[in-house]
């Protein structure tokens, strides 16, 4: 995949909000040293989106639950 688009990623994850959370979580993993599942020398966020677009990264549980958990955690950080 030469260039990743939101449409590529939405074929794998239909919920745009779940897609954003998944990409953010995967980006953090890559930045902390997790090996990328696609080749290339892009920034971590681009690598995460490419992985999602190619179907190599996906939720291992219900995306609705995962998004809600992420929202709850983020609220706690922001409201401190």
LUMDOTOR-825671 format. One record per atom (N, C-alpha, C, O, CB): residue in three letters; residue number from 1; x, y, z; atom name. Coordinates in steps of 0.05 Angstrom, whole numbers, always signed. Glycine has a CB too. Example, Ala and Ser with C-alpha at 12.3 -4.5 7.8 and 13.67 -1.06 7.14 Angstrom:
# LUMDOTOR-825671
residu  num  px  py  pz  atome
ala  1  +264  -114  +156  N
ala  1  +246  -90  +156  CA
ala  1  +264  -66  +156  C
ala  1  +285  -66  +169  O
ala  1  +226  -89  +181  CB
ser  2  +257  -45  +142  N
ser  2  +273  -21  +143  CA
ser  2  +258  +1  +157  C
ser  2  +268  +23  +161  O
ser  2  +282  -12  +114  CB
This chain:
# LUMDOTOR-825671
residu  num  px  py  pz  atome
unk  1  +17  -23  +0  N
unk  1  +0  +0  +0  CA
unk  1  +18  +25  +0  C
unk  1  +32  +30  +20  O
unk  1  -19  +0  +25  CB
unk  2  +18  +39  -21  N
unk  2  +35  +62  -24  CA
unk  2  +25  +85  -6  C
unk  2  +42  +99  +6  O
unk  2  +36  +71  -53  CB
unk  3  +0  +89  -6  N
unk  3  -11  +112  +10  CA
unk  3  -36  +102  +25  C
unk  3  -54  +89  +13  O
unk  3  -18  +136  -8  CB
unk  4  -37  +107  +50  N
unk  4  -60  +98  +66  CA
unk  4  -82  +119  +66  C
unk  4  -75  +143  +68  O
unk  4  -51  +91  +95  CB
unk  5  -107  +111  +64  N
unk  5  -129  +130  +65  CA
unk  5  -148  +120  +86  C
unk  5  -148  +97  +95  O
unk  5  -143  +132  +37  CB
unk  6  -165  +138  +95  N
unk  6  -186  +131  +115  CA
unk  6  -204  +110  +103  C
unk  6  -213  +92  +118  O
unk  6  -202  +156  +123  CB
unk  7  -209  +111  +77  N
unk  7  -227  +91  +65  CA
unk  7  -215  +63  +66  C
unk  7  -229  +44  +71  O
unk  7  -232  +99  +35  CB
unk  8  -188  +61  +63  N
unk  8  -175  +35  +66  CA
unk  8  -180  +24  +94  C
unk  8  -186  +1  +98  O
unk  8  -145  +38  +61  CB
unk  9  -177  +41  +114  N
unk  9  -180  +33  +142  CA
unk  9  -210  +27  +148  C
unk  9  -215  +9  +164  O
unk  9  -170  +54  +160  CB
unk  10  -228  +42  +137  N
unk  10  -256  +37  +142  CA
unk  10  -267  +11  +131  C
unk  10  -288  +2  +139  O
unk  10  -273  +60  +132  CB
unk  11  -252  -1  +112  N
unk  11  -259  -27  +103  CA
unk  11  -254  -48  +124  C
unk  11  -267  -69  +125  O
unk  11  -243  -34  +77  CB
unk  12  -236  -42  +142  N
unk  12  -229  -61  +164  CA
unk  12  -245  -55  +189  C
unk  12  -253  -73  +204  O
unk  12  -199  -59  +170  CB
unk  13  -250  -29  +195  N
unk  13  -264  -20  +219  CA
unk  13  -284  +1  +210  C
unk  13  -277  +23  +203  O
unk  13  -245  -9  +241  CB
unk  14  -310  -6  +210  N
unk  14  -331  +12  +200  CA
unk  14  -336  +36  +218  C
unk  14  -343  +57  +207  O
unk  14  -356  -3  +197  CB
unk  15  -332  +34  +243  N
unk  15  -337  +55  +262  CA
unk  15  -313  +74  +262  C
unk  15  -291  +66  +270  O
unk  15  -342  +44  +290  CB
unk  16  -317  +99  +253  N
unk  16  -295  +118  +252  CA
unk  16  -283  +124  +279  C
unk  16  -258  +128  +281  O
unk  16  -305  +144  +239  CB
unk  17  -299  +125  +300  N
unk  17  -289  +130  +326  CA
unk  17  -272  +107  +336  C
unk  17  -250  +111  +348  O
unk  17  -312  +135  +346  CB
unk  18  -281  +83  +331  N
unk  18  -265  +59  +339  CA
unk  18  -239  +59  +323  C
unk  18  -218  +51  +334  O
unk  18  -281  +34  +334  CB
unk  19  -240  +67  +298  N
unk  19  -216  +69  +281  CA
unk  19  -195  +88  +293  C
unk  19  -172  +82  +294  O
unk  19  -223  +77  +253  CB
unk  20  -204  +111  +302  N
unk  20  -186  +131  +313  CA
unk  20  -174  +120  +339  C
unk  20  -149  +124  +343  O
unk  20  -201  +157  +319  CB
unk  21  -189  +108  +356  N
unk  21  -179  +97  +381  CA
unk  21  -159  +75  +375  C
unk  21  -138  +74  +387  O
unk  21  -202  +87  +399  CB
unk  22  -166  +57  +357  N
unk  22  -148  +35  +350  CA
unk  22  -122  +45  +339  C
unk  22  -101  +36  +347  O
unk  22  -162  +16  +329  CB
unk  23  -123  +65  +322  N
unk  23  -99  +77  +310  CA
unk  23  -82  +90  +332  C
unk  23  -58  +88  +332  O
unk  23  -106  +97  +288  CB
unk  24  -95  +104  +351  N
unk  24  -80  +117  +372  CA
unk  24  -67  +97  +390  C
unk  24  -43  +100  +398  O
unk  24  -99  +135  +389  CB
unk  25  -81  +76  +397  N
unk  25  -69  +55  +414  CA
unk  25  -46  +41  +401  C
unk  25  -25  +36  +413  O
unk  25  -90  +35  +423  CB
unk  26  -49  +35  +375  N
unk  26  -28  +21  +360  CA
unk  26  -4  +40  +356  C
unk  26  +19  +31  +358  O
unk  26  -38  +11  +333  CB
unk  27  -9  +65  +352  N
unk  27  +13  +85  +349  CA
unk  27  +29  +85  +375  C
unk  27  +54  +86  +373  O
unk  27  +2  +113  +343  CB
unk  28  +16  +85  +397  N
unk  28  +31  +85  +423  CA
unk  28  +48  +60  +426  C
unk  28  +70  +61  +435  O
unk  28  +11  +87  +446  CB
unk  29  +37  +37  +418  N
unk  29  +52  +12  +419  CA
unk  29  +77  +14  +402  C
unk  29  +99  +6  +411  O
unk  29  +35  -11  +410  CB
unk  30  +74  +24  +378  N
unk  30  +98  +26  +360  CA
unk  30  +118  +46  +372  C
unk  30  +142  +40  +371  O
unk  30  +89  +36  +332  CB
unk  31  +109  +68  +383  N
unk  31  +127  +88  +394  CA
unk  31  +142  +77  +419  C
unk  31  +164  +86  +425  O
unk  31  +112  +113  +402  CB
unk  32  +129  +57  +433  N
unk  32  +142  +45  +456  CA
unk  32  +160  +22  +448  C
unk  32  +171  +9  +466  O
unk  32  +121  +36  +476  CB
unk  33  +163  +17  +422  N
unk  33  +182  -4  +414  CA
unk  33  +170  -29  +401  C
unk  33  +185  -47  +393  O
unk  33  +198  -11  +436  CB
unk  34  +144  -31  +400  N
unk  34  +132  -55  +388  CA
unk  34  +139  -55  +358  C
unk  34  +137  -34  +345  O
unk  34  +101  -55  +392  CB
unk  35  +147  -78  +347  N
unk  35  +155  -78  +319  CA
unk  35  +131  -73  +301  C
unk  35  +109  -83  +306  O
unk  35  +168  -104  +312  CB
unk  36  +136  -58  +279  N
unk  36  +115  -53  +260  CA
unk  36  +109  -78  +244  C
unk  36  +127  -94  +239  O
unk  36  +123  -29  +241  CB
unk  37  +84  -81  +236  N
unk  37  +76  -105  +221  CA
unk  37  +76  -100  +191  C
unk  37  +70  -118  +175  O
unk  37  +48  -113  +229  CB
unk  38  +84  -76  +182  N
unk  38  +87  -70  +154  CA
unk  38  +114  -57  +150  C
unk  38  +126  -46  +169  O
unk  38  +64  -50  +144  CB
unk  39  +125  -59  +126  N
unk  39  +151  -48  +121  CA
unk  39  +148  -19  +113  C
unk  39  +128  -10  +103  O
unk  39  +166  -64  +99  CB
unk  40  +170  -4  +118  N
unk  40  +169  +25  +111  CA
unk  40  +183  +41  +133  C
unk  40  +188  +32  +155  O
unk  40  +141  +34  +106  CB
unk  41  +188  +66  +126  N
unk  41  +201  +84  +145  CA
unk  41  +184  +108  +148  C
unk  41  +192  +131  +142  O
unk  41  +230  +92  +135  CB
unk  42  +160  +104  +158  N
unk  42  +141  +126  +163  CA
unk  42  +139  +131  +192  C
unk  42  +150  +116  +209  O
unk  42  +113  +119  +151  CB
unk  43  +125  +153  +199  N
unk  43  +120  +159  +227  CA
unk  43  +102  +137  +239  C
unk  43  +88  +123  +224  O
unk  43  +108  +187  +230  CB
unk  44  +102  +135  +265  N
unk  44  +87  +114  +279  CA
unk  44  +57  +115  +272  C
unk  44  +45  +94  +268  O
unk  44  +90  +117  +309  CB
unk  45  +45  +138  +270  N
unk  45  +17  +140  +264  CA
unk  45  +10  +130  +236  C
unk  45  -10  +116  +232  O
unk  45  +7  +169  +267  CB
unk  46  +27  +136  +217  N
unk  46  +23  +126  +190  CA
unk  46  +26  +96  +189  C
unk  46  +11  +82  +176  O
unk  46  +43  +139  +170  CB
unk  47  +46  +86  +203  N
unk  47  +50  +57  +204  CA
unk  47  +26  +43  +216  C
unk  47  +17  +22  +207  O
unk  47  +76  +50  +221  CB
unk  48  +15  +54  +238  N
unk  48  -9  +43  +250  CA
unk  48  -32  +42  +231  C
unk  48  -46  +22  +229  O
unk  48  -16  +59  +275  CB
unk  49  -36  +64  +217  N
unk  49  -58  +65  +197  CA
unk  49  -54  +45  +174  C
unk  49  -73  +33  +165  O
unk  49  -62  +93  +186  CB
unk  50  -29  +42  +165  N
unk  50  -23  +23  +144  CA
unk  50  -29  -5  +154  C
unk  50  -40  -22  +139  O
unk  50  +6  +25  +135  CB
unk  51  -22  -11  +179  N
unk  51  -27  -38  +190  CA
unk  51  -57  -43  +191  C
unk  51  -66  -65  +184  O
unk  51  -15  -40  +218  CB
unk  52  -73  -23  +199  N
unk  52  -102  -26  +201  CA
unk  52  -113  -30  +172  C
unk  52  -130  -47  +168  O
unk  52  -115  -2  +214  CB
unk  53  -104  -13  +154  N
unk  53  -114  -15  +126  CA
unk  53  -108  -41  +113  C
unk  53  -124  -51  +96  O
unk  53  -102  +7  +110  CB
unk  54  -86  -54  +120  N
unk  54  -79  -80  +109  CA
unk  54  -91  -103  +125  C
unk  54  -87  -126  +118  O
unk  54  -49  -83  +108  CB
unk  55  -106  -97  +146  N
unk  55  -120  -118  +161  CA
unk  55  -102  -133  +180  C
unk  55  -108  -155  +189  O
unk  55  -132  -137  +143  CB
unk  56  -79  -121  +187  N
unk  56  -60  -135  +205  CA
unk  56  -64  -128  +234  C
unk  56  -54  -141  +252  O
unk  56  -32  -128  +197  CB
unk  57  -80  -107  +239  N
unk  57  -86  -98  +267  CA
unk  57  -116  -95  +268  C
unk  57  -129  -82  +251  O
unk  57  -71  -72  +275  CB
unk  58  -128  -106  +289  N
unk  58  -157  -103  +293  CA
unk  58  -163  -107  +322  C
unk  58  -146  -115  +338  O
unk  58  -173  -124  +276  CB
unk  59  -188  -100  +330  N
unk  59  -196  -104  +358  CA
unk  59  -198  -133  +364  C
unk  59  -207  -149  +347  O
unk  59  -224  -90  +362  CB
unk  60  -189  -141  +388  N
unk  60  -192  -168  +396  CA
unk  60  -216  -172  +414  C
unk  60  -220  -192  +427  O
unk  60  -166  -178  +411  CB
unk  61  -233  -151  +414  N
unk  61  -258  -152  +429  CA
unk  61  -278  -133  +416  C
unk  61  -271  -121  +395  O
unk  61  -254  -145  +459  CB
unk  62  -301  -130  +427  N
unk  62  -321  -112  +415  CA
unk  62  -310  -83  +414  C
unk  62  -302  -73  +435  O
unk  62  -347  -113  +432  CB
unk  63  -310  -71  +391  N
unk  63  -299  -44  +388  CA
unk  63  -314  -24  +405  C
unk  63  -303  -4  +414  O
unk  63  -298  -36  +359  CB
unk  64  -340  -28  +407  N
unk  64  -357  -9  +423  CA
unk  64  -347  -8  +452  C
unk  64  -344  +13  +464  O
unk  64  -387  -17  +422  CB
unk  65  -342  -32  +464  N
unk  65  -332  -33  +491  CA
unk  65  -305  -20  +494  C
unk  65  -299  -6  +513  O
unk  65  -332  -62  +501  CB
unk  66  -288  -26  +475  N
unk  66  -260  -15  +476  CA
unk  66  -260  +15  +474  C
unk  66  -245  +28  +488  O
unk  66  -244  -27  +453  CB
unk  67  -277  +26  +456  N
unk  67  -278  +55  +453  CA
unk  67  -289  +68  +479  C
unk  67  -278  +88  +488  O
unk  67  -296  +63  +430  CB
unk  68  -309  +56  +491  N
unk  68  -320  +67  +516  CA
unk  68  -300  +66  +538  C
unk  68  -298  +85  +554  O
unk  68  -346  +52  +524  CB
unk  69  -285  +44  +540  N
unk  69  -264  +42  +560  CA
unk  69  -243  +64  +556  C
unk  69  -233  +77  +575  O
unk  69  -251  +14  +560  CB
unk  70  -235  +69  +531  N
unk  70  -215  +89  +525  CA
unk  70  -226  +117  +532  C
unk  70  -211  +133  +543  O
unk  70  -207  +88  +495  CB
unk  71  -251  +122  +526  N
unk  71  -263  +148  +533  CA
unk  71  -263  +152  +563  C
unk  71  -256  +174  +572  O
unk  71  -292  +150  +522  CB
unk  72  -270  +132  +578  N
unk  72  -270  +134  +607  CA
unk  72  -242  +139  +618  C
unk  72  -239  +156  +636  O
unk  72  -282  +108  +619  CB
unk  73  -222  +126  +608  N
unk  73  -195  +130  +617  CA
unk  73  -185  +158  +610  C
unk  73  -172  +171  +626  O
unk  73  -176  +109  +604  CB
unk  74  -192  +167  +586  N
unk  74  -184  +194  +578  CA
unk  74  -197  +216  +595  C
unk  74  -184  +235  +602  O
unk  74  -191  +198  +548  CB
unk  75  -223  +212  +602  N
unk  75  -236  +231  +619  CA
unk  75  -222  +234  +646  C
unk  75  -219  +256  +656  O
unk  75  -266  +223  +624  CB
unk  76  -213  +211  +657  N
unk  76  -199  +212  +682  CA
unk  76  -173  +227  +680  C
unk  76  -166  +241  +699  O
unk  76  -194  +183  +692  CB
unk  77  -159  +224  +659  N
unk  77  -134  +239  +655  CA
unk  77  -139  +269  +652  C
unk  77  -125  +285  +664  O
unk  77  -119  +228  +630  CB
unk  78  -159  +276  +636  N
unk  78  -165  +304  +630  CA
unk  78  -175  +318  +655  C
unk  78  -169  +342  +660  O
unk  78  -185  +306  +607  CB
unk  79  -192  +305  +671  N
unk  79  -205  +317  +694  CA
unk  79  -188  +318  +719  C
unk  79  -197  +328  +740  O
unk  79  -230  +303  +700  CB
unk  80  -164  +309  +718  N
unk  80  -147  +309  +742  CA
unk  80  -138  +337  +749  C
unk  80  -123  +341  +768  O
unk  80  -123  +292  +739  CB
